[in-house]
Amino acid sequence: MTQRKLVFFTTADPRADTGPFFRAYHFANVASKQGIEAEVRLAGSAVEVANLDVLPNTEAGDEIRNKIRESIDAPFDVTF
């Protein structure tokens, strides 16, 4: 049996664009809830999202904060 992992990769700057983060965390959550191994991989400026205060104080910033908090106990990896 071949085992595969879905990797959601982003290098976006969280101060400028929260969309890639929302999609990465969202789809990693969806995959892991279906028993599919998943990972969110952050590179470059994207590692700044580890500090939730970096995100803008907007509706989009709040949505990604909530998505990240929802992911804390999810069975997928987040790597830098």
Phi and psi in degrees as a GROMACS rama.xvg file:
@    title "Ramachandran Plot"
@    xaxis  label "Phi"
@    yaxis  label "Psi"
@TYPE xy
-86.459  129.484  THR-2
-105.965  134.212  GLN-3
-127.092  157.649  ARG-4
-128.411  134.364  LYS-5
-85.7062  127.078  LEU-6
-116.731  122.596  VAL-7
-105.018  109.964  PHE-8
-108.165  133.443  PHE-9
-142.675  145.729  THR-10
-122.235  10.4901  THR-11
-62.8267  152.755  ALA-12
-85.6097  116.775  ASP-13
-64.3131  -19.6722  PRO-14
-74.0111  -24.5668  ARG-15
-104.678  -32.5787  ALA-16
-151.344  109.021  ASP-17
-88.7025  -11.6528  THR-18
-55.4201  -48.7626  GLY-19
-60.4244  -34.9112  PRO-20
-68.3754  -45.6198  PHE-21
-57.4332  -47.9759  PHE-22
-64.4261  -42.267  ARG-23
-61.7823  -50.4585  ALA-24
-67.2735  -38.7658  TYR-25
-60.7659  -52.2981  HIS-26
-71.4729  -29.5805  PHE-27
-66.0129  -39.6288  ALA-28
-63.2505  -46.4326  ASN-29
-59.8155  -47.3963  VAL-30
-61.3516  -48.1199  ALA-31
-64.8519  -33.8  SER-32
-67.5107  -20.5024  LYS-33
-95.9425  6.62549  GLN-34
83.0485  14.6106  GLY-35
-97.0062  130.572  ILE-36
-65.9938  133.281  GLU-37
-141.092  161.022  ALA-38
-150.325  140.086  GLU-39
-102.349  123.409  VAL-40
-115.146  122.027  ARG-41
-110.233  134.167  LEU-42
-138.668  160.06  ALA-43
59.6591  -135.095  GLY-44
-62.7358  -20.556  SER-45
-61.4451  -26.2384  ALA-46
-63.7076  -19.4949  VAL-47
-62.5214  -20.9941  GLU-48
-66.25  -14.9527  VAL-49
-62.5462  -24.1883  ALA-50
-99.7703  100.55  ASN-51
-61.784  -18.5664  LEU-52
-70.7985  -16.6828  ASP-53
-71.6317  -28.9015  VAL-54
-65.1047  146.388  LEU-55
-65.0268  151.957  PRO-56
-86.6481  68.9553  ASN-57
-132.592  174.759  THR-58
-59.885  -41.7111  GLU-59
-64.6144  -40.3567  ALA-60
-63.1141  -41.4827  GLY-61
-65.2484  -37.8837  ASP-62
-63.3568  -42.6137  GLU-63
-72.1311  -35.1918  ILE-64
-57.4951  -46.0685  ARG-65
-64.2397  -39.9354  ASN-66
-65.2748  -39.7478  LYS-67
-66.324  -44.2853  ILE-68
-61.4439  -39.3568  ARG-69
-61.4352  -28.9085  GLU-70
-85.3185  -10.1599  SER-71
-55.7083  -43.077  ILE-72
-97.237  5.94791  ASP-73
-73.358  149.532  ALA-74
-84.8393  54.7528  PRO-75
-138.136  158.432  PHE-76
-90.4431  149.637  ASP-77
-122.072  121.723  VAL-78
-121.243  154.466  THR-79
